Amino acid sequence: MFESLGVIGFGNIAKAIVTPLLDKTLLEPEQIHCLVKTRESYENIKKNYKYNINIHYINSEDASLVWECPVKILSVKPQQLESVKELNPLPNQNNQILISILAGVSIQKLEKSFPNHFCVRAVTNIPITIGRGITGISYTSSIDKEQKEFIKNIFESSGKVYEFEENYLDIFLALTSSAPAIISLIVEALSDGGLSGGLHKKLSEELVLEMMLGTILLLKEENFSTMDLKNMVTSPAGTTISALRVLEKRSFRSALIESIIAATNRSKQFN
Ligand SMILES: NC(=O)c1ccc[n+]([C@@H]2O[C@H](COP(=O)([O-])OP(=O)(O)OC[C@H]3O[C@@H](n4cnc5c(N)ncnc54)[C@H](OP(=O)(O)O)[C@@H]3O)[C@@H](O)[C@H]2O)c1
């Protein structure tokens, strides 16, 4: 694939991106160089990570090996960007690729922070940790077709990849990266509904999850439209229309739409 991969920040998401590359032997552990901030994380990864990758912490002697890698994934929190860019011992190295997964940080800002790099912005989501992620990617204009292909390969190892113009990445983030929290809230609230009706919480949650899986399969695999499915389970003066009336009265749909807009706007503020 390529000779070595540097990873700046080796937390939950970076592990989820890198591990499938190693599982599928697209890269060997010795080709990976990761940088973490603290000695504590360094020890922890050395002891517990299933592959014997090269791991460094920011004050260790050999930390510059991470910066020498021709392709780097930047996976720290957006607030940590400033401290990372100051660490770069090789700011003038040419033609390296930097793939940032930081929420909201634009390619233009990345290119200012990492001059001489081809910068790529990738937005991924938490199901990447089970190989069911969705990743949206935008590239700087100067990147070539071959480079795009291997960047796509990295993320295709852990899910689906969609290529976008950069101005769509904030809405993409809201819809795919923030929305797992919204879905979790819905599962929790519906389960509480079951609890209120006398079911045990665990059973209630199991029923909600099974119902959701079945519903999603009907929509996705059987190509039902959402309207068809809704009409199929809503009979005149029945139970479902009574439930839907309550949601309409409480502006449920509008609340969801507004929540996506709010997440999009927040993502834009990170830049
Ligand atoms: N969580 C999500 O659902 C999700 C989804 C998609 C994208 N993202 C994005 O993914 C990024 C990482 O998220 P995460 O949840 O994986 O974070 P995380 O688990 O907190 O990992 C952050 C990593 O960065 C390291 N780090 C911090 N400051 C550093 C520095 N100055 N130099 C080098 N390494 C440094 C940390 O090292 P120490 O452990 O030593 O502090 C840690 O390994 C974020 O930008 C987030 O927006 C998150």
Ligand as a Chemical Component Dictionary entry (heavy atoms), coordinates in Angstrom:
data_LIG
# 
_chem_comp.id                   LIG 
_chem_comp.type                 NON-POLYMER 
_chem_comp.pdbx_formal_charge   0 
_chem_comp.three_letter_code    LIG 
# 
loop_
_chem_comp_atom.comp_id 
_chem_comp_atom.atom_id 
_chem_comp_atom.alt_atom_id 
_chem_comp_atom.type_symbol 
_chem_comp_atom.charge 
_chem_comp_atom.model_Cartn_x 
_chem_comp_atom.model_Cartn_y 
_chem_comp_atom.model_Cartn_z 
_chem_comp_atom.pdbx_ordinal 
LIG N1  N1  N 0  -15.454 9.972  19.046 1  
LIG C1  C1  C 0  -16.122 10.014 17.900 2  
LIG O1  O1  O 0  -17.278 9.619  17.741 3  
LIG C2  C2  C 0  -15.428 10.569 16.699 4  
LIG C3  C3  C 0  -15.910 10.247 15.448 5  
LIG C4  C4  C 0  -15.236 10.717 14.346 6  
LIG C5  C5  C 0  -14.123 11.533 14.486 7  
LIG N2  N2  N 1  -13.693 11.873 15.724 8  
LIG C6  C6  C 0  -12.522 12.752 15.823 9  
LIG O2  O2  O 0  -11.415 11.920 16.095 10 
LIG C7  C7  C 0  -10.441 12.658 16.821 11 
LIG C8  C8  C 0  -9.899  11.791 17.926 12 
LIG O3  O3  O 0  -10.960 11.383 18.746 13 
LIG P1  P1  P 0  -10.765 10.203 19.818 14 
LIG O4  O4  O 0  -12.118 9.962  20.383 15 
LIG O5  O5  O -1 -10.017 9.075  19.194 16 
LIG O6  O6  O 0  -9.823  10.970 20.880 17 
LIG P2  P2  P 0  -8.966  10.340 22.079 18 
LIG O7  O7  O 0  -9.366  8.917  22.335 19 
LIG O8  O8  O 0  -9.013  11.333 23.189 20 
LIG O9  O9  O 0  -7.487  10.319 21.467 21 
LIG C9  C9  C 0  -6.705  11.474 21.316 22 
LIG C10 C10 C 0  -5.253  11.030 21.143 23 
LIG O10 O10 O 0  -4.453  12.177 20.856 24 
LIG C11 C11 C 0  -3.267  12.136 21.665 25 
LIG N3  N3  N 0  -2.763  13.506 21.808 26 
LIG C12 C12 C 0  -3.278  14.545 22.482 27 
LIG N4  N4  N 0  -2.510  15.657 22.344 28 
LIG C13 C13 C 0  -1.449  15.282 21.567 29 
LIG C14 C14 C 0  -0.298  15.944 21.080 30 
LIG N5  N5  N 0  -0.075  17.223 21.352 31 
LIG N6  N6  N 0  0.560   15.235 20.309 32 
LIG C15 C15 C 0  0.338   13.933 20.018 33 
LIG N7  N7  N 0  -0.744  13.237 20.458 34 
LIG C16 C16 C 0  -1.606  13.911 21.228 35 
LIG C17 C17 C 0  -3.738  11.519 22.946 36 
LIG O11 O11 O 0  -2.642  11.037 23.706 37 
LIG P3  P3  P 0  -2.785  10.813 25.308 38 
LIG O12 O12 O 0  -3.693  9.628  25.470 39 
LIG O13 O13 O 0  -1.406  10.550 25.746 40 
LIG O14 O14 O 0  -3.375  12.080 25.885 41 
LIG C18 C18 C 0  -4.629  10.388 22.385 42 
LIG O15 O15 O 0  -3.841  9.301  21.973 43 
LIG C19 C19 C 0  -11.139 13.950 17.288 44 
LIG O16 O16 O 0  -10.642 15.038 16.555 45 
LIG C20 C20 C 0  -12.590 13.744 16.971 46 
LIG O17 O17 O 0  -13.220 14.949 16.555 47 
LIG C21 C21 C 0  -14.290 11.386 16.829 48 
# 
loop_
_chem_comp_bond.comp_id 
_chem_comp_bond.atom_id_1 
_chem_comp_bond.atom_id_2 
_chem_comp_bond.value_order 
_chem_comp_bond.pdbx_ordinal 
LIG N1  C1  SING 1  
LIG C1  O1  DOUB 2  
LIG C1  C2  SING 3  
LIG C2  C3  SING 4  
LIG C2  C21 DOUB 5  
LIG C3  C4  DOUB 6  
LIG C4  C5  SING 7  
LIG C5  N2  DOUB 8  
LIG N2  C6  SING 9  
LIG N2  C21 SING 10 
LIG C6  O2  SING 11 
LIG C6  C20 SING 12 
LIG O2  C7  SING 13 
LIG C7  C8  SING 14 
LIG C7  C19 SING 15 
LIG C8  O3  SING 16 
LIG O3  P1  SING 17 
LIG P1  O4  DOUB 18 
LIG P1  O5  SING 19 
LIG P1  O6  SING 20 
LIG O6  P2  SING 21 
LIG P2  O7  DOUB 22 
LIG P2  O8  SING 23 
LIG P2  O9  SING 24 
LIG O9  C9  SING 25 
LIG C9  C10 SING 26 
LIG C10 O10 SING 27 
LIG C10 C18 SING 28 
LIG O10 C11 SING 29 
LIG C11 N3  SING 30 
LIG C11 C17 SING 31 
LIG N3  C12 SING 32 
LIG N3  C16 SING 33 
LIG C12 N4  DOUB 34 
LIG N4  C13 SING 35 
LIG C13 C14 SING 36 
LIG C13 C16 DOUB 37 
LIG C14 N5  SING 38 
LIG C14 N6  DOUB 39 
LIG N6  C15 SING 40 
LIG C15 N7  DOUB 41 
LIG N7  C16 SING 42 
LIG C17 O11 SING 43 
LIG C17 C18 SING 44 
LIG O11 P3  SING 45 
LIG P3  O12 DOUB 46 
LIG P3  O13 SING 47 
LIG P3  O14 SING 48 
LIG C18 O15 SING 49 
LIG C19 O16 SING 50 
LIG C19 C20 SING 51 
LIG C20 O17 SING 52 
# 
